[in-house]
Every structure is written in structure tokens, then in C-alpha cells.
Amino acid sequence: MIENSGLDYTILRPEWFTNANEVDYAITQKGTPEKGSAISRKSIAAFVATLVQNPELHNKENLGISKPN
């Protein structure tokens, strides 16, 4: 529904969360297998902060986010 709504959005599909004190992430497009593993909450927060500061970045995209292997 969201993807067909006409709204501006970014869907994030993270792997399992960890409490690791690191920022290290890889982004994959919808339909592409994710290549990573569990991701730190700090990494997700850093990516979301980037999206807030740059709303046009990844607009209307459905993304996987994980820690690169």
C-alpha cells in the first residue's frame, strides 16, 4: 500500500539488531538478496539521520540494511 500511495517514503528492512558501538552498514535494493548480518542500532540511527538531513535521498525506495560481511 505504501509503495502505491504516491506518498514520499523510504522503507527500511533491517537484519537483527545488535547493541554494538559501531556504524557499518550496507544497503540493498528491494528484490536483491541482502549480503550482510545483524546490524547495530547505532548504524540504523546513522542512516536514518542521513535520510532526515537529505529527504530526497532514497525517496520512494524499499531498502534492506545490514552489516556487511
N, CA, C and O atoms as a GROMACS GRO file, in nm:
protein
  276
    1MET      N    1   0.082  -0.119   0.000
    1MET     CA    2   0.000   0.000   0.000
    1MET      C    3   0.086   0.126   0.000
    1MET      O    4   0.058   0.222  -0.072
    2ILE      N    5   0.190   0.125   0.080
    2ILE     CA    6   0.275   0.244   0.089
    2ILE      C    7   0.339   0.273  -0.046
    2ILE      O    8   0.340   0.388  -0.091
    3GLU      N    9   0.393   0.170  -0.110
    3GLU     CA   10   0.462   0.190  -0.237
    3GLU      C   11   0.368   0.240  -0.347
    3GLU      O   12   0.413   0.305  -0.441
    4ASN      N   13   0.242   0.212  -0.337
    4ASN     CA   14   0.145   0.256  -0.438
    4ASN      C   15   0.067   0.380  -0.396
    4ASN      O   16  -0.026   0.420  -0.466
    5SER      N   17   0.104   0.442  -0.285
    5SER     CA   18   0.025   0.551  -0.228
    5SER      C   19   0.051   0.687  -0.292
    5SER      O   20  -0.034   0.776  -0.282
    6GLY      N   21   0.166   0.706  -0.356
    6GLY     CA   22   0.201   0.838  -0.407
    6GLY      C   23   0.270   0.925  -0.303
    6GLY      O   24   0.314   1.035  -0.334
    7LEU      N   25   0.279   0.875  -0.179
    7LEU     CA   26   0.347   0.950  -0.073
    7LEU      C   27   0.498   0.938  -0.088
    7LEU      O   28   0.548   0.848  -0.155
    8ASP      N   29   0.570   1.030  -0.025
    8ASP     CA   30   0.715   1.017  -0.013
    8ASP      C   31   0.742   0.919   0.101
    8ASP      O   32   0.682   0.931   0.208
    9TYR      N   33   0.831   0.824   0.079
    9TYR     CA   34   0.860   0.724   0.182
    9TYR      C   35   0.997   0.664   0.157
    9TYR      O   36   1.053   0.675   0.048
   10THR      N   37   1.050   0.601   0.259
   10THR     CA   38   1.165   0.511   0.249
   10THR      C   39   1.136   0.397   0.345
   10THR      O   40   1.120   0.419   0.465
   11ILE      N   41   1.128   0.277   0.292
   11ILE     CA   42   1.105   0.159   0.375
   11ILE      C   43   1.241   0.097   0.406
   11ILE      O   44   1.321   0.075   0.316
   12LEU      N   45   1.266   0.069   0.534
   12LEU     CA   46   1.390   0.003   0.575
   12LEU      C   47   1.358  -0.136   0.626
   12LEU      O   48   1.265  -0.154   0.705
   13ARG      N   49   1.434  -0.233   0.581
   13ARG     CA   50   1.419  -0.371   0.623
   13ARG      C   51   1.550  -0.416   0.686
   13ARG      O   52   1.634  -0.475   0.618
   14PRO      N   53   1.570  -0.389   0.817
   14PRO     CA   54   1.696  -0.426   0.881
   14PRO      C   55   1.703  -0.574   0.915
   14PRO      O   56   1.602  -0.642   0.930
   15GLU      N   57   1.826  -0.622   0.926
   15GLU     CA   58   1.852  -0.755   0.981
   15GLU      C   59   1.827  -0.747   1.132
   15GLU      O   60   1.771  -0.648   1.180
   16TRP      N   61   1.869  -0.849   1.207
   16TRP     CA   62   1.860  -0.845   1.352
   16TRP      C   63   1.940  -0.727   1.405
   16TRP      O   64   2.041  -0.688   1.344
   17PHE      N   65   1.896  -0.671   1.517
   17PHE     CA   66   1.966  -0.558   1.579
   17PHE      C   67   2.068  -0.606   1.681
   17PHE      O   68   2.049  -0.708   1.747
   18THR      N   69   2.178  -0.530   1.692
   18THR     CA   70   2.275  -0.552   1.799
   18THR      C   71   2.295  -0.421   1.874
   18THR      O   72   2.249  -0.316   1.828
   19ASN      N   73   2.362  -0.427   1.987
   19ASN     CA   74   2.396  -0.308   2.065
   19ASN      C   75   2.541  -0.266   2.042
   19ASN      O   76   2.595  -0.188   2.121
   20ALA      N   77   2.604  -0.316   1.937
   20ALA     CA   78   2.744  -0.285   1.910
   20ALA      C   79   2.763  -0.134   1.892
   20ALA      O   80   2.676  -0.065   1.838
   21ASN      N   81   2.876  -0.085   1.938
   21ASN     CA   82   2.910   0.057   1.926
   21ASN      C   83   2.985   0.079   1.795
   21ASN      O   84   3.106   0.105   1.795
   22GLU      N   85   2.913   0.069   1.684
   22GLU     CA   86   2.976   0.084   1.552
   22GLU      C   87   2.874   0.138   1.452
   22GLU      O   88   2.753   0.122   1.469
   23VAL      N   89   2.926   0.201   1.350
   23VAL     CA   90   2.844   0.243   1.236
   23VAL      C   91   2.905   0.179   1.114
   23VAL      O   92   3.010   0.221   1.065
   24ASP      N   93   2.838   0.076   1.064
   24ASP     CA   94   2.887  -0.001   0.949
   24ASP      C   95   2.766  -0.068   0.886
   24ASP      O   96   2.709  -0.160   0.944
   25TYR      N   97   2.728  -0.022   0.768
   25TYR     CA   98   2.608  -0.079   0.706
   25TYR      C   99   2.620  -0.085   0.555
   25TYR      O  100   2.696  -0.012   0.493
   26ALA      N  101   2.542  -0.176   0.499
   26ALA     CA  102   2.530  -0.189   0.354
   26ALA      C  103   2.382  -0.182   0.321
   26ALA      O  104   2.298  -0.233   0.395
   27ILE      N  105   2.351  -0.119   0.210
   27ILE     CA  106   2.213  -0.103   0.164
   27ILE      C  107   2.191  -0.191   0.041
   27ILE      O  108   2.277  -0.197  -0.047
   28THR      N  109   2.077  -0.259   0.036
   28THR     CA  110   2.041  -0.336  -0.083
   28THR      C  111   1.901  -0.294  -0.128
   28THR      O  112   1.816  -0.259  -0.046
   29GLN      N  113   1.880  -0.297  -0.256
   29GLN     CA  114   1.751  -0.261  -0.313
   29GLN      C  115   1.653  -0.377  -0.298
   29GLN      O  116   1.693  -0.492  -0.286
   30LYS      N  117   1.525  -0.346  -0.300
   30LYS     CA  118   1.420  -0.447  -0.294
   30LYS      C  119   1.442  -0.547  -0.408
   30LYS      O  120   1.468  -0.509  -0.522
   31GLY      N  121   1.430  -0.675  -0.376
   31GLY     CA  122   1.448  -0.780  -0.476
   31GLY      C  123   1.590  -0.830  -0.487
   31GLY      O  124   1.615  -0.930  -0.555
   32THR      N  125   1.684  -0.762  -0.421
   32THR     CA  126   1.824  -0.803  -0.421
   32THR      C  127   1.853  -0.873  -0.288
   32THR      O  128   1.818  -0.820  -0.183
   33PRO      N  129   1.917  -0.989  -0.291
   33PRO     CA  130   1.948  -1.057  -0.164
   33PRO      C  131   2.041  -0.972  -0.077
   33PRO      O  132   2.136  -0.912  -0.125
   34GLU      N  133   2.010  -0.969   0.052
   34GLU     CA  134   2.096  -0.897   0.144
   34GLU      C  135   2.224  -0.976   0.164
   34GLU      O  136   2.223  -1.098   0.168
   35LYS      N  137   2.335  -0.904   0.177
   35LYS     CA  138   2.466  -0.967   0.182
   35LYS      C  139   2.530  -0.956   0.320
   35LYS      O  140   2.647  -0.989   0.337
   36GLY      N  141   2.454  -0.910   0.418
   36GLY     CA  142   2.514  -0.883   0.546
   36GLY      C  143   2.458  -0.967   0.658
   36GLY      O  144   2.400  -1.074   0.638
   37SER      N  145   2.476  -0.913   0.779
   37SER     CA  146   2.433  -0.983   0.900
   37SER      C  147   2.371  -0.882   0.996
   37SER      O  148   2.335  -0.771   0.956
   38ALA      N  149   2.357  -0.923   1.121
   38ALA     CA  150   2.296  -0.837   1.223
   38ALA      C  151   2.362  -0.699   1.224
   38ALA      O  152   2.483  -0.687   1.211
   39ILE      N  153   2.280  -0.596   1.241
   39ILE     CA  154   2.326  -0.458   1.232
   39ILE      C  155   2.306  -0.386   1.364
   39ILE      O  156   2.211  -0.413   1.437
   40SER      N  157   2.397  -0.297   1.395
   40SER     CA  158   2.386  -0.222   1.521
   40SER      C  159   2.275  -0.118   1.511
   40SER      O  160   2.248  -0.061   1.405
   41ARG      N  161   2.213  -0.095   1.625
   41ARG     CA  162   2.112   0.011   1.632
   41ARG      C  163   2.175   0.146   1.596
   41ARG      O  164   2.110   0.231   1.535
   42LYS      N  165   2.300   0.164   1.633
   42LYS     CA  166   2.372   0.289   1.603
   42LYS      C  167   2.386   0.308   1.450
   42LYS      O  168   2.377   0.420   1.401
   43SER      N  169   2.406   0.200   1.377
   43SER     CA  170   2.416   0.208   1.230
   43SER      C  171   2.282   0.248   1.169
   43SER      O  172   2.278   0.332   1.079
   44ILE      N  173   2.175   0.190   1.219
   44ILE     CA  174   2.042   0.225   1.168
   44ILE      C  175   2.013   0.372   1.197
   44ILE      O  176   1.963   0.444   1.111
   45ALA      N  177   2.044   0.416   1.319
   45ALA     CA  178   2.022   0.556   1.355
   45ALA      C  179   2.102   0.650   1.266
   45ALA      O  180   2.051   0.754   1.226
   46ALA      N  181   2.225   0.615   1.236
   46ALA     CA  182   2.309   0.699   1.148
   46ALA      C  183   2.248   0.709   1.009
   46ALA      O  184   2.247   0.817   0.949
   47PHE      N  185   2.199   0.597   0.957
   47PHE     CA  186   2.139   0.600   0.824
   47PHE      C  187   2.010   0.682   0.824
   47PHE      O  188   1.986   0.759   0.731
   48VAL      N  189   1.927   0.665   0.926
   48VAL     CA  190   1.802   0.742   0.935
   48VAL      C  191   1.834   0.891   0.947
   48VAL      O  192   1.765   0.974   0.887
   49ALA      N  193   1.936   0.927   1.024
   49ALA     CA  194   1.975   1.068   1.036
   49ALA      C  195   2.016   1.125   0.901
   49ALA      O  196   1.985   1.240   0.870
   50THR      N  197   2.086   1.045   0.820
   50THR     CA  198   2.122   1.088   0.685
   50THR      C  199   1.998   1.113   0.600
   50THR      O  200   1.991   1.210   0.526
   51LEU      N  201   1.899   1.025   0.613
   51LEU     CA  202   1.774   1.042   0.538
   51LEU      C  203   1.698   1.167   0.582
   51LEU      O  204   1.641   1.237   0.499
   52VAL      N  205   1.698   1.195   0.711
   52VAL     CA  206   1.629   1.314   0.762
   52VAL      C  207   1.696   1.439   0.708
   52VAL      O  208   1.627   1.535   0.671
   53GLN      N  209   1.828   1.440   0.703
   53GLN     CA  210   1.902   1.557   0.654
   53GLN      C  211   1.895   1.570   0.502
   53GLN      O  212   1.914   1.680   0.449
   54ASN      N  213   1.867   1.460   0.432
   54ASN     CA  214   1.861   1.459   0.285
   54ASN      C  215   1.734   1.386   0.241
   54ASN      O  216   1.743   1.272   0.194
   55PRO      N  217   1.617   1.448   0.254
   55PRO     CA  218   1.491   1.379   0.228
   55PRO      C  219   1.476   1.326   0.085
   55PRO      O  220   1.396   1.235   0.062
   56GLU      N  221   1.549   1.379  -0.009
   56GLU     CA  222   1.540   1.331  -0.147
   56GLU      C  223   1.620   1.201  -0.167
   56GLU      O  224   1.598   1.130  -0.264
   57LEU      N  225   1.711   1.171  -0.075
   57LEU     CA  226   1.794   1.052  -0.083
   57LEU      C  227   1.710   0.928  -0.053
   57LEU      O  228   1.646   0.920   0.052
   58HIS      N  229   1.709   0.833  -0.144
   58HIS     CA  230   1.635   0.707  -0.130
   58HIS      C  231   1.484   0.729  -0.119
   58HIS      O  232   1.415   0.646  -0.060
   59ASN      N  233   1.432   0.838  -0.174
   59ASN     CA  234   1.288   0.861  -0.173
   59ASN      C  235   1.219   0.757  -0.261
   59ASN      O  236   1.264   0.727  -0.371
   60LYS      N  237   1.110   0.704  -0.211
   60LYS     CA  238   1.030   0.602  -0.280
   60LYS      C  239   1.109   0.474  -0.306
   60LYS      O  240   1.097   0.411  -0.411
   61GLU      N  241   1.190   0.436  -0.206
   61GLU     CA  242   1.269   0.314  -0.216
   61GLU      C  243   1.241   0.222  -0.098
   61GLU      O  244   1.207   0.267   0.012
   62ASN      N  245   1.256   0.093  -0.123
   62ASN     CA  246   1.238  -0.012  -0.024
   62ASN      C  247   1.374  -0.078  -0.009
   62ASN      O  248   1.420  -0.147  -0.100
   63LEU      N  249   1.440  -0.057   0.106
   63LEU     CA  250   1.580  -0.093   0.122
   63LEU      C  251   1.604  -0.194   0.233
   63LEU      O  252   1.543  -0.188   0.339
   64GLY      N  253   1.693  -0.287   0.207
   64GLY     CA  254   1.747  -0.371   0.312
   64GLY      C  255   1.868  -0.302   0.370
   64GLY      O  256   1.944  -0.237   0.297
   65ILE      N  257   1.888  -0.314   0.500
   65ILE     CA  258   2.006  -0.256   0.564
   65ILE      C  259   2.064  -0.361   0.658
   65ILE      O  260   1.993  -0.418   0.742
   66SER      N  261   2.193  -0.386   0.644
   66SER     CA  262   2.260  -0.487   0.726
   66SER      C  263   2.406  -0.451   0.740
   66SER      O  264   2.457  -0.363   0.671
   67LYS      N  265   2.474  -0.521   0.832
   67LYS     CA  266   2.618  -0.503   0.846
   67LYS      C  267   2.685  -0.586   0.738
   67LYS      O  268   2.653  -0.704   0.723
   68PRO      N  269   2.777  -0.526   0.661
   68PRO     CA  270   2.843  -0.603   0.555
   68PRO      C  271   2.924  -0.718   0.613
   68PRO      O  272   2.983  -0.706   0.721
   69ASN      N  273   2.926  -0.828   0.543
   69ASN     CA  274   3.009  -0.942   0.587
   69ASN      C  275   3.154  -0.920   0.556
   69ASN      O  276   3.238  -1.005   0.586
   0.00000   0.00000   0.00000
